[in-house]
Amino acid sequence: MGWVLGIVGFIWGTIVIHEYGHLLVGRLVGLPRGAARVVIGARPPHVALRTPDGWIGPDDHRYVHAFTRYRDSAVAGWLFAAGGLLIETLAVLAGGALLTLAGLPSVAAAWLAVSTLLILLYLAADFASCRRANAPAGDYAALWELSAVATTLFVAGILASRMTGFIGLLLRGLTEY
């Protein structure tokens, strides 16, 4: 039962880090304070943007326009959309390193594996949502819409860094026992 709670904790923690990553990078690219907020209790969790009519989520067709009201830049929009995955990956890799140094490499490997599976799940969900709506839906679709080449390289780099970390943990475990 403890491992189930651990996995749920890893999933929840990863999602929270991901959403606050969007908010942090949004602030770094010029999104003003009060223009965005994290909504963890929604399905799916997301960063809502303030409009004159109230708060809207990324599933609203006005979302991109709402972002451009604050920062009219494709690069800033791409970084905002990529920010969740970037900050999440940095946190998971740093957390995994700390857990490994603390003598908990199996916990680090579990977090790395669970969070990477979550990425793949979100990729599949974005793809399915795009096909169903016949329009971009989700972080990856937004990234792809802004720059397919940058998105391909970014996602490949994220997955490669996670796989490198996971393989490193496996090799470390094999040499220690």
Secondary structure, 3 states (H helix, E strand, C coil): CHHHHHHHHHHHHHHHHHHHHHHHHHHHCCCCCCCEEEECCCCCCEEEEEECCEEECCCCCCHHHHHHHHCCCHHHHHHHHHHHHHHHHHHHHHHHHHHHHCCCHHHHHHHHHHHHHHHHHHHHHHHHHHHHHCCCCCHHHHHHHHCHHHHHHHHHHHHHHHHHHHHHHHHHHHHHC
